[in-house]
């Protein structure tokens, strides 16, 4: 069954569903309405958008949404439900508990899995911790060319171009995407774990220095391992 798009969710929130009269919808407790919206969504929804759809107004409307979510999570915890509402990629999404993943694999076995090799994961890690970062910087840190890895990570929507460096040739700067946050279960980049000896770079898109542009890489790419890969699965919704 396909997930409804934003227009469908918004229409439901506005009372367009003829099975429920507007007065009855408005009389429903706020947590129940929040739950209905998040159950229908296939991606994180921000507090502001939820507040708009729910018809909330005033300075504390986003706080009302957060309070409703806290009440729902308390109820789920008390009754040992299989899911809870988590902050993800700057919004809120209803997710099943991670320990249920092996069981849910039986349901979603036809879903395509994204396989990343150790070299691709290494490239993604550098982008995550050093962003915004030039391809030349990634190559220097890894000691080999990373063009193919960046292309694959971009195709998977885990990495994106976030700007151009103010150096000759204006090479692209790479950073992670909202999909990266969603896939790895992060609310924001601040949730990245600390790694000894590898701190996130503190710089702006204007500061990196690059020695080259977007030319073709040489043949220094290391051979790909075909029997070792790491699965990167989307969080179960």
C-alpha positions in Angstrom: 0.0 0.0 0.0 1.5 3.3 -1.0 2.0 6.1 1.5 -0.1 9.3 1.2 1.7 12.4 0.0 1.8 15.7 1.8 -1.4 16.9 0.0 -3.3 13.9 1.2 -2.2 14.4 4.8 -2.9 18.1 4.6 -6.4 17.5 3.2 -7.1 15.1 6.0 -5.8 17.5 8.6 -8.1 20.2 7.2 -11.1 18.0 7.7 -11.6 17.1 4.1 -12.4 13.5 5.1 -16.1 13.2 4.7 -16.3 10.3 7.2 -15.7 12.7 10.1 -17.6 16.0 10.6 -15.3 19.0 11.2 -16.9 19.6 14.6 -16.1 16.1 15.7 -12.5 16.3 14.4 -12.0 19.6 16.3 -13.3 18.0 19.5 -10.8 15.1 19.3 -7.9 15.4 21.8 -4.8 16.9 20.4 -2.6 13.8 20.9 -5.0 11.7 18.9 -4.9 14.1 16.0 -1.1 14.3 16.2 -1.0 10.5 16.2 -3.2 10.3 13.2 -1.0 12.6 11.2 2.3 10.9 12.1 0.8 7.5 11.4 -0.1 8.6 7.9 3.3 10.2 7.1 6.2 8.4 5.5 8.8 11.0 6.5 9.6 13.3 9.4 7.2 16.2 9.9 8.3 19.4 11.7 6.5 20.9 14.6 5.6 24.1 12.6 3.9 22.1 9.8 2.1 19.9 12.3 0.8 23.0 14.1 -0.4 24.4 10.8 -2.2 21.3 9.8 -3.8 21.0 13.3 -5.0 24.6 13.1 -3.1 25.7 16.2 -2.2 29.3 16.6 -0.4 31.5 19.1 3.2 31.7 20.3 3.1 28.3 22.1 1.6 26.2 19.3 4.8 24.2 18.7 5.1 23.6 22.4 1.6 22.1 22.3 2.7 19.7 19.6 5.7 18.6 21.7 3.5 18.1 24.7 1.1 16.0 22.7 4.0 13.9 21.5 5.3 13.4 25.0 1.9 12.2 26.1 1.7 9.8 23.3 5.2 8.4 24.0 4.4 8.0 27.7 1.3 6.1 26.7 3.2 3.8 24.3 5.9 3.1 27.0 3.3 2.4 29.6 1.5 -0.1 27.4 4.7 -1.6 25.9 3.8 -0.7 22.3 6.0 -1.7 19.4 6.6 1.9 18.3 7.2 5.4 19.5 7.6 8.9 18.1 11.2 10.0 17.5 12.8 13.2 16.5 14.5 12.6 13.2 16.0 14.9 10.6 14.6 18.0 12.2 11.0 16.6 12.5 9.0 13.9 14.1 8.3 10.4 12.8 6.6 7.3 14.2 9.1 4.4 14.2 9.1 0.8 15.4 11.6 -0.1 18.1 15.0 -1.1 16.6 15.0 -4.6 18.2 12.0 -5.5 16.0 14.1 -5.0 12.8 14.8 -8.7 12.3 11.1 -9.5 12.5 10.2 -6.6 10.1 12.7 -7.9 7.6 10.2 -10.6 6.8 7.6 -8.0 5.9 9.9 -5.8 3.9 12.1 -8.4 2.3 11.3 -7.1 -1.2 12.5 -3.6 -0.2 15.8 -2.8 -1.9 18.7 -2.5 0.4 21.5 -0.1 -0.1 24.8 -1.8 0.2 27.9 0.3 1.0 31.4 -1.1 0.9 33.9 -0.2 3.7 35.5 2.3 1.3 32.2 4.0 0.6 31.4 4.2 4.3 34.8 5.7 4.9 34.1 8.4 2.3 30.7 9.1 3.8 32.2 9.4 7.3 34.7 12.0 6.1 31.9 14.0 4.4 29.8 13.8 7.6 32.6 14.9 9.9 34.4 17.4 7.7 31.6 19.0 5.8 31.5 21.2 3.8 34.4 19.4 2.2 36.1 19.4 -1.2 36.7 16.2 -3.1 40.4 17.0 -3.1 40.3 17.0 0.7 38.6 13.7 0.8 41.1 12.2 -1.6 44.0 13.6 0.5 42.6 12.1 3.7 41.9 8.7 2.1 45.0 8.6 0.0 43.0 7.5 -3.0 40.5 8.9 -5.5 36.9 9.2 -4.2 35.0 10.4 -7.3 33.1 7.1 -7.8 32.2 6.8 -4.1 30.9 10.3 -4.1 28.8 9.7 -7.2 27.2 6.5 -5.6 26.6 8.3 -2.3 24.9 11.1 -4.2 22.8 8.6 -6.1 21.7 7.2 -2.7 20.8 10.8 -1.6 23.1 10.4 1.4 25.5 13.1 0.1 24.7 16.3 -1.8 26.5 19.4 -3.2 26.1 22.2 -0.7 28.0 24.9 -2.5 31.2 25.9 -4.4 34.5 26.9 -2.9 35.8 30.4 -3.5 39.0 29.2 -5.2 40.0 29.0 -8.9 37.7 26.6 -10.7 35.0 26.9 -7.9 35.0 23.1 -7.2 32.0 21.6 -5.5 31.7 21.3 -1.7 30.0 18.2 -0.4 27.9 17.7 2.7 25.3 15.2 4.0 21.6 15.4 3.3 18.4 15.1 5.3 18.2 11.5 4.0 21.5 10.8 5.7 20.0 12.0 9.0 16.9 9.9 8.5 18.7 6.7 7.5 21.1 6.9 10.4 18.5 7.9 12.9 19.9 11.4 13.7 18.0 14.4 14.7 20.7 16.7 13.5 24.5 16.7 12.8 25.0 17.5 16.5 23.9 14.0 17.2 27.0 12.5 15.4 29.0 10.5 17.9 32.4 11.8 19.0 35.4 10.1 17.4 38.8 10.2 19.0 41.3 12.2 16.9 38.6 13.2 14.3 36.7 16.3 15.2 34.3 18.0 12.9 35.7 20.8 10.9 34.7 24.3 11.9 34.7 26.3 8.6 32.4 28.0 6.1 32.0 27.4 2.4 34.4 30.3 1.6 37.4 29.0 3.6 38.5 25.7 1.9 41.5 25.8 -0.4 41.5 23.5 -3.4 44.2 22.5 -5.8 42.0 21.3 -8.5 38.4 21.4 -9.8 36.0 18.7 -11.0 38.2 17.0 -13.5 38.4 13.2 -14.0 40.2 11.2 -11.4 43.2 9.1 -12.3 43.5 5.3 -11.8 44.6 5.4 -8.2 41.2 4.1 -7.0 41.6 1.0 -4.9 39.8 -2.2 -6.1 36.4 -2.7 -4.6 35.9 -5.6 -2.2 33.0 -7.6 -3.6 32.4 -9.9 -0.6 32.4 -7.3 2.2 29.7 -4.7 2.5 27.7 -2.9 5.1 23.9 -2.5 4.9 22.4 0.9 5.4 18.7 0.4 5.9 16.1 3.1 6.4 14.6 3.3 9.8 11.4 1.2 10.0 8.3 3.4 10.0 
